[in-house]
Amino acid sequence: MLSVGIIGLPNVGKSTLFNALTEVQANISNYPFTTINSNVGVVPVPDPELKKLNEVLRPQECTPSFVQFIDIAGLVKGASQGEGLGNQFLGNIRDVDAIAHLVRCFQDTDVSHVLGSVDPGRDIEIIETELLLADLVVLSSAIEKQERIWKTHPKKYTGEKKQWESYREELEAGTPLRTLPLSKDDHRELKALGMLTAKPVIYVLNLSEDEISQLSPPCLDKLQENTLFHRDSDLSEVVTVSAQLESEIQQLEVAEKELFMKELEMPRSGLERLIQQAFRILGLITFYTVANEKLRAWEIPQGTKAPQAAGKIHSKMEQGFIRAQVVSWNDLLQYGDLKEMMLQGRVRTEGKDYEVQNRDVIQFLFK
């Protein structure tokens, strides 16, 4: 299951956004450490394609993919040295797949800023610096422990030694590791090392209700001038939300919610946009299965082969994989029946080397 950690300074609206996204009422108050433990919420992934399949096929059950949101308590300057329970909260970030960095842009005299003023660029740099420092501490410790092995087998571990030391140099220069040209093996290595700055980041700008309707909010224009933000923007995504507005929308009935969003010219909620950005930066796609009157969506990394996609459902399906019967989402909507598609020759048989495509509908055959 995809997991996204919501981080930021205290009092930027993390718990309000979390509540709006998950409809789980985390405690909210005007106090820096309201969230002492990470709140966790699991929500269905908004999926218009799945909804259309459900309308056409009318299965007994329809199950979407899910994403886990983790509301991580506010980080403060010095978190990498343990300030504000920093070590505990930084540890929570190491477990997530992606980071949603919530940045306060709204002005509200009733909600104090932990630093006394609203400055999005400064706030981003504080959080990024703490993540960099935390990575330096962890990586330096790992290098120190590995030194003995490197000295014992210098030829065998020359590449690893050089790579780890290059990571440390980049961190010391203030470079987040996610901005480096990394291979899949590099990403796996950095994940095993627990590197926070290697994780993909989505900047979530928390605007006021008045600013959310603007095509180019002043906050975003100002941030584009920020060196750190601009350097990172190619590999990160930006989502603008009004956490307070999203929270109010979630309290409405479905019909009222749709009407209200239409009036505000909001075709998609903050939840939808945030999940879509998380899918994109993690390189995820969705495929569907229909079996025993059950329709279900599954998320996998782009480029996943058919046996590994089957393993997403159950490990035994990957181990005993024989072949996959594949139909396109568009064709299934047109014909409306898998049996009819087989009669019309619209079902493809694919082997173990087939790369699953986004919106494939698949039936796996296995021993």
C-alpha positions in Angstrom: 0.0 0.0 0.0 1.3 3.4 -0.9 2.2 5.5 2.2 2.5 9.3 2.2 3.9 11.1 5.3 2.6 14.7 5.9 5.4 16.8 7.3 6.0 20.5 8.0 6.6 23.0 10.8 4.1 23.1 13.7 0.8 25.0 13.1 0.9 24.8 9.3 -2.3 22.8 9.0 -1.1 19.2 8.9 -3.8 17.8 11.2 -6.5 19.8 9.4 -5.4 18.5 6.0 -5.1 15.0 7.4 -8.6 15.2 8.8 -10.0 16.5 5.5 -8.2 13.7 3.5 -9.0 10.8 5.8 -12.1 12.1 7.7 -10.3 10.8 10.8 -10.5 13.5 13.5 -7.0 14.0 14.7 -6.8 16.5 17.6 -6.4 20.1 16.5 -5.4 23.1 18.5 -3.2 26.2 18.4 -0.3 24.5 20.0 3.0 23.3 18.4 2.9 19.7 19.6 -0.7 18.7 19.5 0.2 15.6 17.4 2.4 13.6 19.8 1.9 10.3 18.0 1.6 9.9 14.2 -2.0 9.7 13.1 -2.6 7.1 10.4 -5.5 7.0 8.0 -6.2 4.6 5.1 -8.3 6.1 2.3 -9.5 4.8 -1.1 -7.8 6.1 -4.2 -10.1 8.2 -6.3 -10.5 6.2 -9.6 -12.9 7.4 -12.3 -11.9 4.4 -14.5 -12.8 1.9 -11.8 -16.1 3.7 -11.3 -16.9 3.3 -15.0 -16.0 -0.4 -15.0 -18.2 -0.9 -12.0 -21.1 0.7 -13.8 -20.7 -1.5 -16.8 -19.8 -4.8 -15.2 -22.0 -4.5 -12.1 -20.0 -6.9 -9.9 -21.1 -7.9 -6.4 -18.0 -6.2 -5.0 -15.9 -3.3 -6.2 -12.6 -2.6 -4.3 -10.3 0.4 -5.1 -6.6 0.8 -4.3 -5.8 2.4 -1.0 -3.3 4.9 0.2 -2.1 5.4 3.7 -1.7 9.0 5.0 0.5 9.5 8.1 0.2 12.8 9.9 3.7 13.2 11.3 4.0 15.7 14.2 5.6 19.1 13.5 9.3 19.3 13.0 11.3 22.2 14.4 14.7 23.6 13.9 17.1 21.2 15.7 14.9 18.2 15.0 18.0 16.3 13.7 19.5 16.7 17.2 16.3 15.6 19.0 14.6 19.0 19.4 10.8 18.8 19.7 10.9 15.0 19.8 12.7 15.2 16.5 14.3 11.8 16.5 11.0 10.0 17.0 9.3 12.0 14.2 12.2 11.7 11.8 12.0 7.9 12.3 8.4 8.0 11.3 9.3 9.6 8.0 11.8 6.9 7.1 9.0 4.4 6.7 6.9 6.2 4.1 7.1 6.0 0.3 6.7 9.7 -0.4 6.6 12.9 1.6 3.9 15.6 1.4 5.6 18.7 2.7 2.9 21.0 3.9 3.9 24.7 3.7 1.9 27.4 5.3 1.0 30.3 3.0 -2.2 31.5 4.7 -2.3 34.5 7.1 -4.4 34.0 10.2 -3.8 36.0 13.4 -5.8 33.3 15.3 -3.3 30.6 14.4 0.2 31.6 15.6 3.2 30.7 13.5 6.0 28.9 15.5 8.5 31.5 14.1 6.3 34.5 14.5 5.7 35.2 10.8 4.6 33.5 7.6 7.5 32.9 5.2 7.1 29.8 3.0 10.7 29.9 1.6 12.3 30.0 5.0 10.0 27.3 6.4 11.0 24.9 3.5 14.7 25.5 4.1 14.3 24.8 7.8 12.6 21.4 7.2 15.0 20.5 4.3 18.0 21.4 6.4 16.8 19.1 9.2 16.3 16.2 6.8 19.8 16.8 5.3 21.4 16.9 8.8 19.5 13.8 9.9 20.7 11.9 6.7 24.3 13.0 7.4 24.2 11.6 10.9 22.8 8.3 9.8 25.0 7.9 6.7 28.2 8.9 8.7 27.3 6.3 11.3 26.8 3.7 8.5 30.1 4.5 6.9 31.9 4.3 10.2 30.5 0.8 10.8 31.3 -0.3 7.2 34.9 1.0 7.3 36.3 -2.3 8.8 34.7 -4.4 6.0 36.0 -1.9 3.3 39.5 -2.2 4.7 39.4 -6.0 4.9 38.1 -6.4 1.4 39.2 -3.2 -0.5 38.8 -4.5 -4.0 35.3 -6.1 -3.4 33.8 -2.9 -1.9 35.6 -0.2 -3.8 32.3 0.8 -5.6 30.3 0.8 -2.4 32.8 2.9 -0.5 33.0 5.5 -3.4 29.3 5.6 -3.7 28.5 6.1 0.0 31.2 8.8 0.4 29.8 10.6 -2.7 26.4 10.6 -1.0 27.9 12.2 2.1 29.7 14.8 0.0 26.4 15.8 -1.6 24.6 16.0 1.7 27.4 18.2 3.2 27.0 20.4 0.1 23.3 20.8 1.0 22.1 18.6 -1.9 19.0 16.4 -1.3 19.8 13.0 -2.6 16.5 12.8 -4.6 17.9 15.4 -7.0 20.8 13.2 -8.1 20.6 10.9 -11.2 19.8 7.7 -9.3 19.2 4.2 -10.7 16.6 1.8 -9.3 19.5 0.0 -7.4 20.6 3.3 -6.0 17.1 4.0 -4.7 16.9 0.6 -3.1 20.3 1.2 -1.4 19.3 4.6 -0.1 16.0 3.3 1.2 17.9 0.5 3.0 20.2 3.2 4.5 17.1 5.2 5.7 17.9 8.3 3.7 15.1 10.9 4.1 16.2 13.2 1.3 16.1 10.4 -1.2 12.3 10.2 -0.9 10.2 12.0 -3.5 8.5 15.2 -2.2 5.3 16.8 -3.0 5.1 20.4 -1.8 1.6 21.1 -0.6 1.0 24.8 -0.3 -1.7 25.6 2.3 -3.5 28.7 1.0 -6.3 30.8 2.4 -9.9 30.2 1.0 -9.5 33.4 -1.1 -6.2 32.4 -2.7 -7.2 28.8 -3.7 -9.2 30.1 -6.7 -6.3 32.1 -8.1 -4.5 30.6 -11.0 -1.1 31.9 -9.8 -1.2 32.5 -6.0 1.4 35.1 -4.7 2.8 32.4 -2.5 3.7 30.2 -5.5 5.2 33.1 -7.4 7.4 34.0 -4.5 8.5 30.4 -4.0 9.6 30.1 -7.6 12.3 32.6 -6.7 13.6 30.4 -3.9 16.8 28.6 -5.0 16.1 25.3 -3.0 12.5 25.1 -4.2 13.4 25.9 -7.8 16.2 23.3 -7.9 14.0 20.6 -6.5 10.9 21.4 -8.5 11.8 19.2 -11.5 11.6 16.0 -9.3 9.0 17.2 -6.9 5.4 18.3 -7.5 3.4 21.2 -6.2 -0.2 20.9 -5.0 -2.2 23.9 -3.8 -4.9 23.3 -1.2 -6.8 25.2 1.4 -6.8 22.7 4.2 -9.6 24.6 6.1 -11.8 24.6 2.9 -11.2 20.9 2.3 -12.2 20.2 5.9 -15.4 22.1 5.4 -16.2 20.4 2.1 -15.8 17.0 3.7 -18.6 17.8 6.2 -21.1 18.2 3.4 -23.4 15.6 1.9 -22.4 14.2 -1.4 -24.8 16.3 -3.5 -23.9 19.5 -1.6 -20.2 18.7 -1.9 -20.4 18.4 -5.7 -22.4 21.6 -6.0 -20.1 23.5 -3.7 -17.0 22.4 -5.6 -18.6 23.3 -8.9 -19.3 26.8 -7.6 -15.7 27.1 -6.5 -14.5 25.8 -9.9 -12.8 22.8 -8.2 -13.0 19.9 -10.5 -11.0 17.7 -8.2 -10.5 17.7 -4.4 -7.2 18.2 -2.7 -7.2 14.4 -1.9 -7.4 13.5 -5.6 -4.7 15.9 -6.7 -2.4 14.8 -3.9 -2.8 11.1 -4.6 -2.4 11.6 -8.4 0.9 13.5 -7.8 2.1 10.8 -5.4 1.3 8.1 -8.1 3.2 10.1 -10.7 6.4 10.8 -8.8 6.5 7.2 -7.6 6.0 5.9 -11.1 2.9 3.9 -10.2 0.2 2.6 -12.5 -3.2 0.8 -11.9 -4.4 -2.5 -13.2 -7.8 -4.2 -12.6 -8.9 -7.8 -12.0 -12.4 -9.3 -12.3 -12.9 -12.7 -10.6 -15.8 -14.3 -8.8 -18.0 -11.2 -9.2 -15.3 -9.1 -7.6 -13.8 -6.1 -9.3 -10.6 -4.7 -7.8 -7.9 -2.1 -8.5 -4.2 -2.7 -7.8 -1.3 -0.3 -7.9 2.2 -1.3 -9.1 5.4 0.4 -10.3 5.4 1.1 -14.1 7.4 -1.5 -15.9 6.2 -4.4 -13.6 6.1 -7.8 -15.4 3.0 -9.9 -15.4 4.2 -12.5 -12.8 5.2 -9.8 -10.3 1.8 -8.1 -10.9 0.2 -11.4 -10.0 2.3 -11.5 -6.9 0.8 -8.2 -5.8 -2.5 -10.2 -5.4 -0.8 -13.3 -3.8 2.7 -14.7 -3.7 1.6 -18.1 -4.9 0.2 -16.6 -8.0 3.6 -15.2 -8.9 5.3 -18.5 -8.0 2.9 -20.6 -10.1 2.4 -18.0 -12.9 1.4 -19.6 -16.3 0.0 -16.7 -18.3 -2.1 -13.6 -18.2 -5.3 -12.9 -20.2 -5.4 -9.2 -20.8 -8.0 -6.8 -22.1 -7.9 -3.1 -22.5 -10.0 -0.8 -20.3 -11.5 0.9 -23.4 -12.5 -2.4 -25.0 -14.1 -3.7 -21.9 -16.2 -0.6 -21.6 -17.2 -1.0 -25.2 -18.2 -4.7 -25.1 -19.3 -4.8 -21.4 -18.7 -8.5 -21.1 -15.5 -10.6 -20.8 -17.1 -13.7 -22.4 -18.2 -11.6 -25.4 -14.7 -10.2 -25.8 -13.3 -13.7 -25.9 -15.7 -14.7 -28.6 -14.7 -11.5 -30.6 -11.0 -12.3 -30.1 -10.4 -9.2 -28.0 -8.6 -11.0 -25.2 -4.8 -11.2 -25.4 -2.7 -13.9 -23.9 0.6 -12.6 -22.5 3.6 -14.4 -20.9 6.0 -13.8 -18.1 7.9 -11.0 -20.1 4.8 -8.9 -20.5 4.9 -5.4 -18.9 1.6 -4.6 -17.4 0.1 -1.3 -18.8 -1.9 1.3 -17.0 -5.6 0.4 -16.9 -5.1 -3.2 -18.1 -7.8 -5.6 -17.0 -6.1 -9.0 -16.3 -7.0 -12.5 -15.4 -4.0 -14.5 -14.2 -3.7 -18.2 -14.7 -1.4 -20.0 -12.3 -0.6 -23.5 -10.9 
